[in-house]
Amino acid sequence: MLCTHCHKTFGVDSLKAQRGKGVNAQIQCPHCQAWLGRSVLLTLLKIGSFYLTVAVLLGGYFASDLRYITTPIAVIATITLLISHMMDQLKVMQAPEMTPIDDSAHRQKYR
């Protein structure tokens, strides 16, 4: 996995903290301690369009007289599935606290 806050990769086995369950689950990056999660709306859209595609394709297969309506619905649901899958990435839900660094001595050298 790739952290969207510190841009470092980590494995699933290195995760130590998780909060929430199901679609609202969030994980904590082991490097920067940022909480990462997915968009609930996009995840539900992806799951719903997948099941709609499967149901419509099976319905069109077994009821061949409805193929004129099931084929466009299946195409639109598949396009929705692919677009929502590409957009559903990890995002930072809660960034870690940043401590201010006093670098006034370093800045004074270059003034």
Residue frames as qw, qx, qy, qz and C-alpha x, y, z in Angstrom:
[[0.000, 0.890, 0.456, 0.000, 0.00, 0.00, 0.00],
 [0.402, 0.322, -0.005, 0.857, 1.05, 3.58, -0.56],
 [0.206, -0.650, -0.474, 0.558, 0.48, 6.26, 2.07],
 [0.285, 0.766, 0.352, 0.455, -0.98, 9.42, 0.56],
 [0.313, -0.949, -0.009, 0.036, 0.52, 11.57, 3.32],
 [0.430, -0.707, 0.479, 0.293, 4.18, 10.51, 3.45],
 [0.683, 0.597, -0.318, -0.276, 4.27, 8.66, 0.08],
 [0.077, -0.453, 0.886, -0.065, 5.99, 5.60, 1.56],
 [0.731, -0.019, -0.568, -0.378, 4.96, 2.04, 0.85],
 [0.326, -0.316, 0.768, -0.452, 4.01, -0.44, 3.55],
 [0.330, -0.056, -0.910, -0.246, 2.63, -3.93, 3.66],
 [0.636, -0.473, -0.293, -0.535, -0.65, -5.05, 5.12],
 [0.804, -0.266, -0.475, 0.239, 1.19, -7.13, 7.72],
 [0.400, 0.101, -0.330, 0.849, 2.88, -4.00, 9.12],
 [0.330, -0.574, -0.194, -0.724, -0.44, -2.38, 10.11],
 [0.263, -0.047, -0.776, 0.572, -0.87, -2.01, 13.86],
 [0.182, 0.352, 0.494, -0.774, -3.94, 0.21, 14.23],
 [0.101, -0.314, -0.705, -0.628, -7.36, 0.18, 12.63],
 [0.209, 0.278, 0.544, -0.764, -10.58, 1.95, 13.53],
 [0.605, 0.319, -0.057, -0.727, -14.05, 1.47, 12.20],
 [0.512, 0.038, 0.856, 0.067, -15.52, -1.52, 10.42],
 [0.559, 0.598, 0.574, 0.016, -16.83, -2.28, 6.97],
 [0.467, 0.712, 0.244, 0.465, -16.89, 0.54, 4.45],
 [0.165, -0.955, 0.067, -0.236, -15.91, 3.13, 7.09],
 [0.871, -0.333, 0.006, 0.361, -12.71, 1.31, 8.11],
 [0.191, 0.929, -0.282, 0.143, -9.58, 3.41, 8.50],
 [0.905, -0.090, -0.145, 0.390, -5.97, 2.31, 8.89],
 [0.262, -0.931, 0.182, 0.180, -2.98, 4.06, 10.38],
 [0.664, 0.639, -0.335, 0.197, 0.24, 4.43, 8.41],
 [0.850, -0.402, -0.130, 0.315, 3.13, 2.84, 10.34],
 [0.587, 0.236, -0.016, 0.775, 5.57, 5.51, 9.09],
 [0.053, 0.333, -0.032, 0.941, 3.84, 8.85, 9.67],
 [0.000, -0.309, -0.790, 0.529, 0.87, 7.82, 11.91],
 [0.358, 0.118, -0.157, -0.913, -1.70, 9.39, 9.54],
 [0.529, 0.256, 0.748, -0.309, -5.16, 7.82, 9.42],
 [0.160, 0.215, -0.641, -0.719, -6.07, 6.68, 5.89],
 [0.492, 0.329, 0.733, -0.335, -9.45, 5.66, 4.55],
 [0.161, 0.220, 0.721, 0.638, -11.55, 5.38, 1.43],
 [0.352, -0.008, -0.048, -0.935, -14.52, 7.45, 0.29],
 [0.411, 0.184, 0.816, -0.363, -17.71, 5.76, 1.48],
 [0.588, 0.582, 0.127, -0.547, -19.76, 7.04, -1.47],
 [0.423, 0.581, -0.614, -0.328, -17.30, 5.76, -4.08],
 [0.084, -0.202, 0.969, -0.111, -16.97, 2.39, -2.39],
 [0.495, 0.339, 0.669, -0.439, -20.74, 1.91, -2.22],
 [0.559, 0.642, -0.135, -0.508, -21.05, 3.04, -5.86],
 [0.227, 0.486, -0.820, -0.200, -18.41, 0.53, -6.89],
 [0.226, 0.011, 0.948, -0.224, -20.06, -2.35, -5.04],
 [0.528, 0.482, 0.455, -0.530, -23.55, -1.43, -6.26],
 [0.518, 0.634, -0.325, -0.473, -22.52, -1.09, -9.90],
 [0.053, 0.337, -0.934, -0.103, -20.72, -4.44, -9.77],
 [0.314, 0.210, 0.882, -0.281, -23.80, -6.26, -8.52],
 [0.522, 0.610, 0.184, -0.568, -26.04, -4.37, -10.94],
 [0.334, 0.563, -0.632, -0.414, -23.79, -5.39, -13.85],
 [0.043, -0.127, 0.991, -0.014, -23.85, -9.05, -12.84],
 [0.400, 0.377, 0.705, -0.448, -27.62, -9.09, -12.26],
 [0.508, 0.645, -0.028, -0.571, -28.43, -7.36, -15.55],
 [0.260, 0.476, -0.772, -0.332, -26.07, -9.59, -17.55],
 [0.146, 0.042, 0.980, -0.131, -27.58, -12.72, -16.03],
 [0.449, 0.514, 0.492, -0.540, -31.08, -11.38, -16.65],
 [0.455, 0.643, -0.305, -0.536, -30.23, -10.65, -20.27],
 [0.083, 0.328, -0.923, -0.183, -28.71, -14.08, -20.70],
 [0.170, 0.204, 0.945, -0.191, -31.70, -15.99, -19.38],
 [0.360, 0.720, 0.503, -0.316, -34.41, -13.67, -20.76],
 [0.453, 0.008, 0.470, 0.757, -33.24, -13.04, -24.30],
 [0.125, 0.740, 0.538, 0.385, -36.29, -10.95, -25.19],
 [0.293, -0.934, -0.145, 0.145, -35.07, -8.25, -22.73],
 [0.722, -0.101, 0.144, 0.670, -31.60, -7.86, -24.21],
 [0.265, 0.678, 0.244, 0.641, -32.49, -4.56, -25.87],
 [0.336, -0.869, 0.004, -0.363, -32.77, -2.98, -22.41],
 [0.834, -0.517, 0.078, 0.179, -30.31, -5.07, -20.39],
 [0.762, 0.242, 0.069, 0.597, -27.33, -4.46, -22.69],
 [0.160, 0.727, -0.046, 0.666, -27.27, -0.63, -22.35],
 [0.604, -0.749, 0.070, -0.264, -27.84, -0.88, -18.60],
 [0.920, -0.231, 0.071, 0.309, -24.95, -3.35, -18.31],
 [0.590, 0.457, 0.013, 0.665, -22.67, -1.07, -20.34],
 [0.133, -0.796, 0.063, -0.587, -23.50, 1.99, -18.23],
 [0.780, -0.612, 0.081, -0.102, -23.10, 0.02, -14.98],
 [0.889, 0.004, 0.034, 0.457, -19.72, -1.34, -16.16],
 [0.353, 0.623, -0.042, 0.697, -18.49, 2.15, -17.07],
 [0.436, -0.782, 0.077, -0.439, -19.62, 3.39, -13.64],
 [0.921, -0.365, 0.034, 0.136, -17.81, 0.47, -12.01],
 [0.763, 0.233, -0.006, 0.603, -14.54, 1.20, -13.82],
 [0.108, 0.719, -0.055, 0.684, -14.63, 4.96, -13.17],
 [0.599, -0.723, 0.093, -0.331, -15.46, 4.54, -9.48],
 [0.940, -0.195, -0.005, 0.280, -12.73, 1.90, -9.16],
 [0.588, 0.415, -0.062, 0.691, -10.12, 4.28, -10.59],
 [0.103, -0.718, 0.071, -0.685, -11.23, 7.14, -8.32],
 [0.780, -0.592, -0.066, -0.193, -11.47, 5.11, -5.10],
 [0.601, 0.380, -0.491, 0.504, -8.00, 5.60, -3.59],
 [0.563, -0.489, -0.470, 0.472, -6.76, 5.94, -0.03],
 [0.085, 0.759, 0.027, 0.645, -7.06, 9.47, 1.29],
 [0.278, 0.093, -0.597, 0.747, -5.86, 11.14, 4.48],
 [0.399, -0.686, -0.565, -0.225, -8.66, 11.24, 7.04],
 [0.461, -0.887, 0.004, 0.024, -6.63, 12.67, 9.92],
 [0.565, 0.616, -0.363, 0.411, -3.10, 14.00, 9.50],
 [0.709, -0.337, -0.414, 0.462, -0.62, 13.59, 12.35],
 [0.246, -0.954, -0.066, 0.155, 0.27, 16.49, 14.61],
 [0.662, 0.491, -0.116, 0.554, 3.25, 18.43, 13.30],
 [0.528, -0.695, -0.156, 0.462, 5.60, 19.94, 15.88],
 [0.309, 0.944, -0.065, 0.096, 6.99, 23.34, 14.88],
 [0.825, -0.044, -0.036, 0.562, 10.75, 23.34, 14.39],
 [0.147, -0.948, 0.044, 0.279, 12.73, 26.38, 15.52],
 [0.776, 0.205, 0.239, 0.547, 15.13, 27.04, 12.66],
 [0.042, 0.996, 0.066, -0.030, 15.69, 30.75, 13.28],
 [0.463, -0.667, 0.441, 0.382, 19.44, 30.25, 13.78],
 [0.595, 0.122, 0.653, 0.452, 19.71, 28.49, 10.45],
 [0.317, 0.821, 0.420, 0.221, 17.69, 31.22, 8.71],
 [0.223, -0.937, 0.071, 0.259, 19.82, 33.95, 10.31],
 [0.600, -0.302, 0.499, 0.547, 22.90, 32.62, 8.51],
 [0.400, 0.328, 0.630, 0.579, 21.38, 33.36, 5.11],
 [0.049, 0.921, 0.386, -0.035, 19.98, 36.84, 5.81]]
